[in-house]
């Protein structure tokens, strides 16, 4: 494999969807929602957040991605992933910085993410790159559409 410097980090577009979805399907333990992560769901997300989502590309292959958006106050990372053979080479770190700079350009001063407690690889990464795990609040959600089912890759 060529060095990580030859990996291009750029904004994600809907044209990247098929290759991003293919990457998602290769990530063990990755949770994919039936509606939100469909082409239509991701297209809706990208239309709302056209400059903040990121892909890492080498030789036409998408080797990493982050869905990133904001609500006008806080940025959020979703579905951060790097292909197994590109991990521990700085790709995730470069993607996160690209997305954070895009958020800053839109006046966003804070970014958050949710990592499953069972995601030891992801949690180790976020701790290593200086993110702070919060233990001072509970995270709640309420399902508005029961058809939006999360399936985890085995």
DSSP file (Angstrom, degrees, kcal/mol; ACC not computed):
  #  RESIDUE AA STRUCTURE BP1 BP2  ACC     N-H-->O    O-->H-N    N-H-->O    O-->H-N    TCO  KAPPA ALPHA  PHI   PSI    X-CA   Y-CA   Z-CA
    1    1 A X              0   0    0      0, 0.0     3,-0.1     0, 0.0     2,-0.0   0.000 360.0 360.0 360.0 140.3    0.0    0.0    0.0
    2    2 A X        -     0   0    0      1,-0.1     5,-0.0     2,-0.1    56,-0.0  -0.266 360.0 -78.3 -70.3 165.4    1.2    3.5   -0.8
    3    3 A X    >   -     0   0    0      1,-0.1     3,-1.3     3,-0.0    -1,-0.1  -0.118  38.9-109.9 -63.8 162.6    1.7    6.0    2.1
    4    4 A X  G >  S+     0   0    0      1,-0.3     3,-1.8     2,-0.2    -1,-0.1   0.708 111.4  74.1 -69.4 -18.9   -1.2    7.8    3.7
    5    5 A X  G 3  S+     0   0    0      1,-0.3    -1,-0.3     3,-0.0    -2,-0.0   0.804  91.2  57.9 -64.7 -25.2   -0.1   11.1    2.2
    6    6 A X  G <  S+     0   0    0     -3,-1.3     2,-0.6     2,-0.1    53,-0.3   0.510  83.8 100.8 -81.5  -2.8   -1.5    9.7   -1.2
    7    7 A X  S <  S-     0   0    0     -3,-1.8     2,-0.4    -4,-0.1    51,-0.2  -0.747  71.8-141.5 -82.1 120.8   -4.9    9.3    0.5
    8    8 A X  E     -A   57   0A   0     49,-3.1    49,-3.0    -2,-0.6     2,-0.5  -0.708   9.4-157.2 -85.9 128.9   -7.0   12.2   -0.5
    9    9 A X  E     +A   56   0A   0     -2,-0.4     2,-0.3    47,-0.2    47,-0.2  -0.936  31.4 146.9-105.0 125.0   -9.3   13.7    2.1
   10   10 A X  E     -A   55   0A   0     45,-2.4    45,-2.6    -2,-0.5     2,-0.0  -0.935  51.0 -69.7-150.4 170.2  -12.3   15.6    0.6
   11   11 A X  E     -A   54   0A   0     -2,-0.3     2,-0.3    43,-0.2    43,-0.3  -0.362  51.2-120.8 -62.1 142.4  -15.9   16.5    1.0
   12   12 A X        -     0   0    0     41,-2.0     2,-0.3    54,-0.2    41,-0.2  -0.656  29.9-171.2 -83.4 141.7  -18.4   13.6    0.6
   13   13 A X    >   -     0   0    0     -2,-0.3     3,-1.9    38,-0.0     4,-0.3  -0.835  40.4-104.0-123.9 167.7  -21.0   13.9   -2.1
   14   14 A X  G >  S+     0   0    0     -2,-0.3     3,-1.6     1,-0.3     4,-0.3   0.774 117.6  70.0 -63.4 -24.6  -24.0   11.6   -2.8
   15   15 A X  G 3  S+     0   0    0      1,-0.3    -1,-0.3     2,-0.1     3,-0.3   0.720  94.5  56.8 -64.8 -18.8  -22.0   10.2   -5.7
   16   16 A X  G <> S+     0   0    0     -3,-1.9     4,-2.4     1,-0.2     3,-0.4   0.553  79.4  99.2 -83.2  -8.9  -19.8    8.5   -3.1
   17   17 A X  H <> S+     0   0    0     -3,-1.6     4,-3.3    -4,-0.3     5,-0.3   0.864  76.9  50.4 -53.4 -49.9  -22.7    6.7   -1.5
   18   18 A X  H  > S+     0   0    0     -4,-0.3     4,-2.0    -3,-0.3    -1,-0.2   0.902 115.5  42.8 -58.9 -43.0  -22.3    3.3   -3.0
   19   19 A X  H  > S+     0   0    0     -3,-0.4     4,-1.9    -4,-0.3    -1,-0.2   0.854 114.7  50.4 -72.7 -34.3  -18.6    3.1   -2.1
   20   20 A X  H  X S+     0   0    0     -4,-2.4     4,-2.8     2,-0.2    -2,-0.2   0.931 110.9  49.2 -66.2 -45.2  -19.2    4.5    1.4
   21   21 A X  H  X S+     0   0    0     -4,-3.3     4,-2.2    -5,-0.2    -2,-0.2   0.901 108.6  53.6 -60.8 -40.4  -22.0    2.0    2.0
   22   22 A X  H  X S+     0   0    0     -4,-2.0     4,-0.7    -5,-0.3    -1,-0.2   0.906 109.8  48.3 -60.0 -41.9  -19.7   -0.8    0.8
   23   23 A X  H >X S+     0   0    0     -4,-1.9     3,-1.5     1,-0.2     4,-0.6   0.941 108.6  53.6 -62.5 -47.7  -17.1    0.4    3.3
   24   24 A X  H >< S+     0   0    0     -4,-2.8     3,-1.4     1,-0.3    -2,-0.2   0.893 104.4  55.8 -53.2 -42.2  -19.7    0.4    6.1
   25   25 A X  H 3< S+     0   0    0     -4,-2.2    -1,-0.3     1,-0.3    -2,-0.2   0.694 103.6  55.3 -67.4 -18.2  -20.7   -3.2    5.3
   26   26 A X  H << S+     0   0    0     -3,-1.5     2,-0.7    -4,-0.7    -1,-0.3   0.563  85.5  95.5 -88.7  -9.7  -17.0   -4.2    5.8
   27   27 A X  S X< S-     0   0    0     -3,-1.4     3,-1.8    -4,-0.6   126,-0.3  -0.741  76.1-131.2 -91.8 113.6  -16.8   -2.8    9.4
   28   28 A X  T 3  S+     0   0    0     -2,-0.7   126,-0.2     1,-0.3     3,-0.1  -0.387  90.5  13.0 -63.7 133.8  -17.5   -5.4   12.1
   29   29 A X  T 3  S+     0   0    0    124,-2.2     2,-0.3     1,-0.3    -1,-0.3   0.444  89.0 147.4  81.6   1.0  -20.0   -4.2   14.7
   30   30 A X    <   -     0   0    0     -3,-1.8   123,-2.4    -6,-0.2     2,-0.5  -0.524  42.4-138.2 -73.5 131.7  -21.0   -1.2   12.5
   31   31 A X  E     -E  152   0B   0     -2,-0.3     2,-0.5   121,-0.2   121,-0.2  -0.821  19.0-171.4 -96.5 123.6  -24.7   -0.2   13.0
   32   32 A X  E     -E  151   0B   0    119,-3.0   119,-2.6    -2,-0.5     2,-0.3  -0.959  14.6-141.3-117.9 125.9  -26.6    0.7    9.8
   33   33 A X  E  >  -E  150   0B   0     -2,-0.5     4,-1.3   117,-0.2   117,-0.2  -0.676  12.7-134.0 -88.6 139.2  -30.1    2.1   10.0
   34   34 A X  T  4 S+     0   0    0    115,-2.2   114,-0.1    -2,-0.3    -1,-0.1   0.830  99.7  19.0 -62.8 -36.0  -32.6    1.0    7.4
   35   35 A X  T >4 S+     0   0    0      2,-0.1     3,-1.5   114,-0.1     6,-0.5   0.868 124.4  49.3-101.1 -53.4  -33.9    4.5    6.6
   36   36 A X  T 34 S+     0   0    0      1,-0.3     9,-0.2     5,-0.1    -2,-0.1   0.823 116.8  43.3 -60.4 -32.6  -31.3    7.0    7.8
   37   37 A X  T 3< S+     0   0    0     -4,-1.3    -1,-0.3     4,-0.2    -3,-0.1   0.323  90.4 107.3 -99.7   7.7  -28.5    5.2    6.1
   38   38 A X  S <> S-     0   0    0     -3,-1.5     4,-2.8     1,-0.1     5,-0.3  -0.321  90.7-100.0 -71.8 167.0  -30.3    4.5    2.8
   39   39 A X  H  > S+     0   0    0      1,-0.2     4,-2.5     2,-0.2     5,-0.2   0.914 126.8  49.0 -54.8 -43.7  -29.2    6.5   -0.2
   40   40 A X  H  > S+     0   0    0      2,-0.2     4,-2.1     1,-0.2    -1,-0.2   0.902 111.3  49.1 -65.3 -41.0  -32.2    8.8    0.3
   41   41 A X  H  > S+     0   0    0     -6,-0.5     4,-1.9     2,-0.2    -2,-0.2   0.915 114.0  44.5 -64.9 -43.8  -31.4    9.2    4.0
   42   42 A X  H  X S+     0   0    0     -4,-2.8     4,-2.8     2,-0.2     5,-0.2   0.879 111.2  54.2 -69.5 -37.4  -27.8   10.1    3.4
   43   43 A X  H  X S+     0   0    0     -4,-2.5     4,-2.2    -5,-0.3    -2,-0.2   0.912 108.1  49.7 -61.8 -41.4  -28.7   12.4    0.5
   44   44 A X  H  X S+     0   0    0     -4,-2.1     4,-1.6     2,-0.2    -1,-0.2   0.915 112.2  48.5 -61.5 -43.5  -31.1   14.3    2.8
   45   45 A X  H  X S+     0   0    0     -4,-1.9     4,-1.8     1,-0.2    -2,-0.2   0.918 111.8  48.5 -62.6 -45.3  -28.3   14.6    5.4
   46   46 A X  H  < S+     0   0    0     -4,-2.8    -1,-0.2     1,-0.2    -2,-0.2   0.840 107.8  54.7 -68.0 -33.3  -25.8   15.8    2.8
   47   47 A X  H  < S+     0   0    0     -4,-2.2     3,-0.5    -5,-0.2    -1,-0.2   0.886 112.7  43.3 -65.3 -37.0  -28.2   18.4    1.4
   48   48 A X  H  < S+     0   0    0     -4,-1.6     2,-0.2     1,-0.3    -2,-0.2   0.795 129.1  29.0 -75.3 -29.1  -28.6   19.8    4.9
   49   49 A X  S >X S+     0   0    0     -4,-1.8     4,-0.6    -5,-0.1     3,-0.6  -0.630  72.6 162.6-130.7  70.6  -24.8   19.6    5.6
   50   50 A X  T 34 S+     0   0    0     -3,-0.5    -1,-0.1    -2,-0.2    -4,-0.1   0.652  72.9  33.8 -73.5 -15.3  -23.1   20.0    2.1
   51   51 A X  T 34 S+     0   0    0    -40,-0.1    -1,-0.2     1,-0.1    18,-0.1   0.437 105.9  63.5-119.1   0.7  -19.6   20.9    3.2
   52   52 A X  T <4 S+     0   0    0     -3,-0.6     2,-0.2    16,-0.3    51,-0.1   0.679  73.7  90.2-109.1 -18.6  -18.9   18.9    6.4
   53   53 A X     <  -     0   0    0     -4,-0.6   -41,-2.0   -41,-0.2     2,-0.3  -0.523  61.8-154.9 -80.9 152.4  -19.0   15.2    5.6
   54   54 A X  E     -AB  11  66A   0     12,-2.6    12,-2.3   -43,-0.3     2,-0.3  -0.927  18.6-170.3-134.9 145.5  -15.7   13.6    4.6
   55   55 A X  E     -AB  10  65A   0    -45,-2.6   -45,-2.4    -2,-0.3     2,-0.5  -0.972  16.3-143.7-128.8 152.5  -14.3   10.7    2.6
   56   56 A X  E     -AB   9  64A   0      8,-2.4     7,-2.8    -2,-0.3     8,-1.1  -0.973  26.5-172.2-111.2 127.5  -10.7    9.4    2.4
   57   57 A X  E     +AB   8  62A   0    -49,-3.0   -49,-3.1    -2,-0.5     2,-0.4  -0.965  16.7 176.0-128.6 134.9   -9.9    8.1   -1.1
   58   58 A X  E >  S- B   0  61A   0      3,-2.6     3,-2.2    -2,-0.4   -51,-0.1  -0.969  77.8 -17.5-137.1 125.1   -7.0    6.3   -2.6
   59   59 A X  T 3  S-     0   0    0     -2,-0.4     3,-0.1   -53,-0.3   -52,-0.1   0.855 128.0 -52.2  51.8  41.0   -6.9    5.1   -6.2
   60   60 A X  T 3  S+     0   0    0      1,-0.2     2,-0.5     0, 0.0    -1,-0.3   0.346 114.2 117.9  81.4  -6.8  -10.6    5.5   -6.5
   61   61 A X  E <   -B   58   0A   0     -3,-2.2    -3,-2.6     2,-0.0     2,-0.7  -0.807  63.9-134.4 -95.5 129.9  -11.3    3.4   -3.4
   62   62 A X  E     +B   57   0A   0     -2,-0.5    -5,-0.2    -5,-0.2     3,-0.1  -0.760  29.5 171.7 -82.6 118.9  -13.0    5.0   -0.4
   63   63 A X  E     +     0   0A   0     -7,-2.8    20,-3.1    -2,-0.7     2,-0.3   0.379  61.3  14.0-110.9  -0.1  -11.0    3.9    2.6
   64   64 A X  E     -BC  56  82A   0     -8,-1.1    -8,-2.4    18,-0.3     2,-0.3  -0.969  59.4-177.8-167.5 156.6  -12.7    6.1    5.2
   65   65 A X  E     -BC  55  81A   0     16,-2.3    16,-2.2    -2,-0.3     2,-0.3  -0.990  10.9-167.8-159.3 153.6  -15.7    8.3    5.9
   66   66 A X  E     -B   54   0A   0    -12,-2.3   -12,-2.6    -2,-0.3     2,-0.6  -0.963  15.9-148.0-140.0 124.5  -17.4   10.6    8.4
   67   67 A X  E     + C   0  78A   0     11,-2.6    11,-3.1    -2,-0.3     2,-0.4  -0.851  32.6 177.7 -84.3 124.5  -20.9   11.8    8.2
   68   68 A X  E     + C   0  77A   0     -2,-0.6   -16,-0.3     9,-0.2     2,-0.3  -0.995  10.5 144.6-137.0 132.1  -20.7   15.2    9.8
   69   69 A X  E     - C   0  76A   0      7,-1.9     7,-3.1    -2,-0.4     2,-0.3  -0.893  25.4-142.7-150.2-179.4  -23.3   17.9   10.4
   70   70 A X  E     - C   0  75A   0     -2,-0.3     5,-0.2     5,-0.3    41,-0.0  -0.971  19.0-139.5-149.4 164.3  -24.4   20.5   12.8
   71   71 A X        -     0   0    0      3,-1.5     4,-0.1    -2,-0.3    -1,-0.0   0.163  69.0 -87.9-107.6  14.6  -27.5   22.1   14.2
   72   72 A X  S    S+     0   0    0      2,-0.2     3,-0.1     1,-0.0    -2,-0.0   0.273 124.9  45.4  94.6  -9.5  -26.1   25.7   14.2
   73   73 A X  S    S+     0   0    0      1,-0.4    36,-0.7    35,-0.1    37,-0.4   0.635 114.3  25.5-128.9 -49.3  -24.6   25.2   17.6
   74   74 A X        -     0   0    0     34,-0.1    -3,-1.5    35,-0.1    -1,-0.4  -0.972  66.9-135.6-128.1 138.8  -22.8   21.9   17.9
   75   75 A X  E     -Cd  70 111A   0     35,-3.3    37,-2.6    -2,-0.4     2,-0.4  -0.604  20.2-155.7 -86.9 154.8  -21.2   19.7   15.2
   76   76 A X  E     -Cd  69 112A   0     -7,-3.1    -7,-1.9    35,-0.2     2,-0.5  -0.998   7.3-149.2-135.6 135.8  -21.8   15.9   15.3
   77   77 A X  E     +Cd  68 113A   0     35,-2.2    37,-0.6    -2,-0.4     2,-0.3  -0.887  20.2 178.5-101.4 134.2  -19.8   13.0   13.8
   78   78 A X  E     +C   67   0A   0    -11,-3.1   -11,-2.6    -2,-0.5    -2,-0.0  -0.968  59.7   6.7-129.8 148.0  -21.7    9.9   12.7
   79   79 A X  E    S-     0   0A   0     -2,-0.3     2,-0.5     1,-0.2    -1,-0.1   0.871  70.5-177.7  52.1  49.2  -20.4    6.7   11.1
   80   80 A X  E     +     0   0A   0    -14,-0.2     2,-0.3    -3,-0.1   -14,-0.2  -0.685  17.7 154.3 -76.5 122.5  -16.7    7.4   11.5
   81   81 A X  E     -C   65   0A   0    -16,-2.2   -16,-2.3    -2,-0.5     2,-0.4  -0.999  31.5-164.6-153.8 151.6  -14.8    4.5    9.9
   82   82 A X  E     -C   64   0A   0     -2,-0.3   -18,-0.3   -18,-0.2     5,-0.1  -0.998  38.8-102.2-133.5 135.5  -11.6    3.6    8.3
   83   83 A X    >   -     0   0    0    -20,-3.1     3,-2.5    -2,-0.4     4,-0.5  -0.256  36.5-114.2 -55.6 142.8  -11.0    0.4    6.2
   84   84 A X  G >  S+     0   0    0      1,-0.3     3,-1.2     2,-0.2    -1,-0.1   0.856 114.7  53.0 -50.1 -44.3   -9.1   -2.2    8.2
   85   85 A X  G 3  S+     0   0    0      1,-0.2    -1,-0.3     3,-0.0    -2,-0.1   0.460 110.1  49.2 -77.5   1.5   -6.0   -2.0    6.0
   86   86 A X  G X >S+     0   0    0     -3,-2.5     3,-0.6   -23,-0.1     5,-0.5   0.322  84.5 116.5-116.3   4.0   -5.7    1.8    6.4
   87   87 A X  T < 5S+     0   0    0     -3,-1.2    -4,-0.0    -4,-0.5    -3,-0.0  -0.342  70.6  25.3 -74.0 156.5   -6.0    2.0   10.2
   88   88 A X  T 3 5S+     0   0    0      1,-0.1    -1,-0.2    -2,-0.0    -3,-0.0   0.799  96.2  98.7  61.2  32.3   -3.2    3.3   12.4
   89   89 A X  T < 5S-     0   0    0     -3,-0.6   -85,-0.1   -85,-0.0    -2,-0.1   0.204 102.5 -98.2-129.6  11.0   -1.9    5.4    9.5
   90   90 A X  T  >5S+     0   0    0      3,-0.0     4,-2.5     4,-0.0     5,-0.2   0.426  89.0 119.9  89.7  -1.8   -3.4    8.8   10.3
   91   91 A X  H  ><S+     0   0    0     -5,-0.5     4,-2.5     2,-0.2     5,-0.2   0.943  77.1  45.6 -64.3 -48.4   -6.4    8.6    8.0
   92   92 A X  H  > S+     0   0    0      1,-0.2     4,-2.5    -6,-0.2    -1,-0.2   0.906 113.8  50.1 -60.6 -42.3   -9.0    8.9   10.8
   93   93 A X  H  > S+     0   0    0      2,-0.2     4,-2.2     1,-0.2    -1,-0.2   0.915 111.6  47.8 -62.9 -44.9   -7.2   11.7   12.4
   94   94 A X  H  X S+     0   0    0     -4,-2.5     4,-2.2     2,-0.2    -2,-0.2   0.892 112.1  49.9 -64.9 -40.0   -6.9   13.6    9.0
   95   95 A X  H  X S+     0   0    0     -4,-2.5     4,-2.6     2,-0.2     5,-0.2   0.935 109.9  50.6 -64.0 -44.8  -10.6   13.1    8.3
   96   96 A X  H  X S+     0   0    0     -4,-2.5     4,-2.6     1,-0.2    -2,-0.2   0.912 111.5  47.9 -60.1 -43.3  -11.6   14.4   11.7
   97   97 A X  H  X S+     0   0    0     -4,-2.2     4,-2.5     2,-0.2    -1,-0.2   0.897 110.2  52.1 -65.2 -39.6   -9.5   17.5   11.3
   98   98 A X  H  X S+     0   0    0     -4,-2.2     4,-1.9     2,-0.2    -2,-0.2   0.945 113.2  44.4 -59.3 -48.8  -10.9   18.1    7.8
   99   99 A X  H  X S+     0   0    0     -4,-2.6     4,-2.2     1,-0.2    -2,-0.2   0.889 112.4  51.9 -65.0 -39.9  -14.5   17.9    9.2
  100  100 A X  H  X S+     0   0    0     -4,-2.6     4,-2.5    -5,-0.2    -1,-0.2   0.889 108.6  50.6 -66.0 -38.3  -13.6   20.0   12.2
  101  101 A X  H  X S+     0   0    0     -4,-2.5     4,-2.1     2,-0.2    -1,-0.2   0.893 109.4  51.9 -64.6 -38.3  -12.2   22.8   10.0
  102  102 A X  H  X S+     0   0    0     -4,-1.9     4,-0.7     2,-0.2    -2,-0.2   0.903 110.3  48.5 -63.8 -40.6  -15.3   22.6    7.9
  103  103 A X  H ><>S+     0   0    0     -4,-2.2     5,-2.4     1,-0.2     3,-1.0   0.925 109.9  51.4 -63.8 -44.4  -17.4   23.1   11.0
  104  104 A X  H ><5S+     0   0    0     -4,-2.5     3,-2.0     1,-0.3    -2,-0.2   0.880 103.8  58.5 -60.5 -37.5  -15.3   26.0   12.2
  105  105 A X  H 3<5S+     0   0    0     -4,-2.1    -1,-0.3     1,-0.3    -2,-0.2   0.747 105.9  50.4 -63.7 -22.3  -15.8   27.6    8.8
  106  106 A X  T <<5S-     0   0    0     -3,-1.0    -1,-0.3    -4,-0.7    -2,-0.2   0.238 126.5-101.4 -99.0  12.0  -19.5   27.5    9.5
  107  107 A X  T < 5S+     0   0    0     -3,-2.0     2,-0.4     1,-0.3    -3,-0.2   0.661  73.1 145.3  81.9  17.1  -19.1   29.1   12.9
  108  108 A X      < -     0   0    0     -5,-2.4    -1,-0.3    -6,-0.1   -34,-0.1  -0.766  25.9-176.2 -92.3 132.8  -19.4   25.9   14.9
  109  109 A X        +     0   0    0    -36,-0.7     2,-0.3    -2,-0.4    -1,-0.1   0.412  62.1  40.6-110.7  -0.9  -17.2   25.8   18.1
  110  110 A X        -     0   0    0    -37,-0.4   -35,-3.3    -7,-0.1     2,-0.4  -0.997  57.7-163.3-148.9 145.9  -17.8   22.3   19.5
  111  111 A X  E     -d   75   0A   0     -2,-0.3     2,-0.3   -37,-0.2   -35,-0.2  -0.994   9.9-175.9-133.1 141.7  -18.2   18.8   18.0
  112  112 A X  E     -d   76   0A   0    -37,-2.6   -35,-2.2    -2,-0.4     2,-0.3  -0.857   2.9-176.5-129.4 162.6  -19.6   15.7   19.7
  113  113 A X  E     -d   77   0A   0     -2,-0.3     2,-0.5   -37,-0.2   -35,-0.1  -0.978  21.9-129.5-152.8 162.4  -20.0   12.1   18.8
  114  114 A X        -     0   0    0    -37,-0.6     2,-0.4    -2,-0.3    -2,-0.0  -0.973  21.9-174.7-114.7 129.7  -21.5    8.9   20.2
  115  115 A X        -     0   0    0     -2,-0.5    -2,-0.0     8,-0.0     0, 0.0  -0.993  29.9-117.0-123.1 128.3  -19.4    5.8   20.4
  116  116 A X    >   -     0   0    0     -2,-0.4     3,-1.9     1,-0.1     7,-0.2  -0.338  21.3-126.1 -59.1 141.9  -20.9    2.5   21.6
  117  117 A X  T 3  S+     0   0    0      1,-0.3    -1,-0.1     6,-0.0     6,-0.1   0.795 111.5  58.8 -61.6 -27.0  -19.2    1.3   24.8
  118  118 A X  T 3  S+     0   0    0      1,-0.2     2,-1.7   -89,-0.1    -1,-0.3   0.557  81.0  92.9 -78.6  -7.3  -18.6   -2.0   23.0
  119  119 A X    <>  +     0   0    0     -3,-1.9     4,-2.8     1,-0.2     5,-0.2  -0.561  47.4 164.9 -87.4  74.9  -16.5   -0.2   20.3
  120  120 A X  H  > S+     0   0    0     -2,-1.7     4,-2.2     1,-0.2    -1,-0.2   0.868  72.6  51.9 -63.0 -37.8  -13.1   -0.6   21.9
  121  121 A X  H  > S+     0   0    0     -3,-0.2     4,-2.0     2,-0.2    -1,-0.2   0.944 113.8  42.9 -63.5 -48.7  -11.2    0.3   18.8
  122  122 A X  H  > S+     0   0    0      2,-0.2     4,-2.5     1,-0.2     5,-0.2   0.914 114.1  50.3 -64.7 -43.7  -13.2    3.5   18.3
  123  123 A X  H  X S+     0   0    0     -4,-2.8     4,-2.1     1,-0.2    -1,-0.2   0.893 109.8  50.8 -63.7 -39.2  -13.1    4.5   21.9
  124  124 A X  H  X S+     0   0    0     -4,-2.2     4,-2.4    -5,-0.2    -1,-0.2   0.909 110.5  50.8 -62.9 -41.4   -9.3    3.9   22.0
  125  125 A X  H  X S+     0   0    0     -4,-2.0     4,-2.2     2,-0.2    -2,-0.2   0.954 110.5  46.7 -61.1 -51.4   -8.9    6.1   18.9
  126  126 A X  H  <>S+     0   0    0     -4,-2.5     5,-2.4     1,-0.2    -1,-0.2   0.884 114.3  48.0 -63.5 -38.2  -10.9    9.0   20.3
  127  127 A X  H ><5S+     0   0    0     -4,-2.1     3,-1.2    -5,-0.2    -1,-0.2   0.915 111.0  51.9 -64.2 -42.3   -9.1    8.9   23.6
  128  128 A X  H 3<5S+     0   0    0     -4,-2.4    -2,-0.2     1,-0.3    -1,-0.2   0.857 107.7  50.8 -64.0 -37.2   -5.7    8.8   21.8
  129  129 A X  T 3<5S-     0   0    0     -4,-2.2    -1,-0.3    -5,-0.1    -2,-0.2   0.300 124.4 -97.4 -91.1  11.7   -6.4   11.8   19.7
  130  130 A X  T < 5S+     0   0    0     -3,-1.2    -3,-0.2     1,-0.3     2,-0.1   0.585  70.2 146.4  95.6  10.5   -7.5   14.0   22.7
  131  131 A X      < -     0   0    0     -5,-2.4     2,-0.6    -6,-0.2    -1,-0.3  -0.497  45.3-124.6 -77.8 153.7  -11.2   13.8   22.8
  132  132 A X        -     0   0    0     -2,-0.1     2,-0.4     2,-0.0    -5,-0.1  -0.873  11.8-141.3-104.4 123.1  -12.9   13.9   26.2
  133  133 A X        -     0   0    0     -2,-0.6     2,-0.4   -10,-0.0   -10,-0.0  -0.689  21.2-141.8 -79.7 131.0  -15.3   11.2   27.3
  134  134 A X        +     0   0    0     -2,-0.4     3,-0.1     1,-0.1    -1,-0.0  -0.800  30.8 168.1 -99.1 134.0  -18.1   12.7   29.3
  135  135 A X        +     0   0    0     -2,-0.4    -1,-0.1     1,-0.1    -2,-0.0   0.198  60.5  88.3-120.4  10.8  -19.6   10.9   32.2
  136  136 A X  S    S+     0   0    0      2,-0.0     2,-0.3     0, 0.0    -1,-0.1   0.316  88.0  36.4 -99.2   8.8  -21.7   13.8   33.5
  137  137 A X  S    S-     0   0    0     -3,-0.1     2,-0.4     2,-0.0    -3,-0.0  -0.979  71.4-119.8-151.6 165.2  -24.9   13.3   31.6
  138  138 A X        -     0   0    0     -2,-0.3     2,-0.5     2,-0.0    -3,-0.0  -0.836  23.3-134.5-104.7 146.4  -27.2   10.6   30.2
  139  139 A X        -     0   0    0     -2,-0.4     2,-0.3     2,-0.0    -2,-0.0  -0.892  27.5-177.2-101.3 126.6  -27.9   10.2   26.5
  140  140 A X        +     0   0    0     -2,-0.5     2,-0.3     2,-0.0    -2,-0.0  -0.900   6.9 177.1-120.9 150.0  -31.6    9.7   25.6
  141  141 A X        -     0   0    0     -2,-0.3     2,-0.4     2,-0.0    -2,-0.0  -0.976  15.8-151.6-145.0 164.7  -33.4    9.2   22.4
  142  142 A X        -     0   0    0     -2,-0.3     2,-0.5     0, 0.0    -2,-0.0  -0.990  22.1-127.8-137.5 123.9  -36.9    8.5   21.3
  143  143 A X        +     0   0    0     -2,-0.4     3,-0.2     1,-0.2    -2,-0.0  -0.610  24.6 178.3 -78.7 121.1  -37.7    6.5   18.2
  144  144 A X  S    S+     0   0    0     -2,-0.5     2,-0.4     1,-0.3    -1,-0.2   0.638  75.9  38.3 -93.2 -18.9  -40.1    8.4   15.9
  145  145 A X    >   -     0   0    0      3,-0.1     3,-2.0     1,-0.1    -1,-0.3  -0.890  62.4-164.8-138.7 104.5  -40.2    5.8   13.1
  146  146 A X  T 3  S+     0   0    0     -2,-0.4    -1,-0.1     1,-0.3    -3,-0.0   0.659  88.4  67.7 -63.6 -16.1  -40.2    2.1   14.2
  147  147 A X  T 3  S+     0   0    0      1,-0.2     2,-1.7     2,-0.1    -1,-0.3   0.610  75.8  89.3 -79.6 -10.9  -39.3    1.1   10.6
  148  148 A X    <   +     0   0    0     -3,-2.0     2,-0.3  -114,-0.1    -1,-0.2  -0.583  67.1 177.8 -86.9  76.5  -35.8    2.8   11.0
  149  149 A X        -     0   0    0     -2,-1.7  -115,-2.2  -116,-0.1     2,-0.5  -0.627  25.5-135.5 -89.7 136.0  -34.2   -0.4   12.3
  150  150 A X  E     -E   33   0B   0     -2,-0.3     2,-0.4  -117,-0.2  -117,-0.2  -0.794  19.6-169.8 -90.6 128.3  -30.5   -0.6   13.2
  151  151 A X  E     -E   32   0B   0   -119,-2.6  -119,-3.0    -2,-0.5     2,-0.4  -0.969  12.0-143.8-116.6 133.3  -28.7   -3.7   12.0
  152  152 A X  E     -E   31   0B   0     -2,-0.4  -121,-0.2  -121,-0.2     2,-0.1  -0.829  17.3-121.3-101.3 133.8  -25.1   -4.5   13.2
  153  153 A X              0   0    0   -123,-2.4  -124,-2.2    -2,-0.4  -127,-0.1  -0.455 360.0 360.0 -68.1 140.2  -22.5   -6.0   10.9
  154  154 A X              0   0    0   -126,-0.2  -126,-0.1    -2,-0.1    -1,-0.1   0.410 360.0 360.0 -95.1 360.0  -21.2   -9.3   12.2
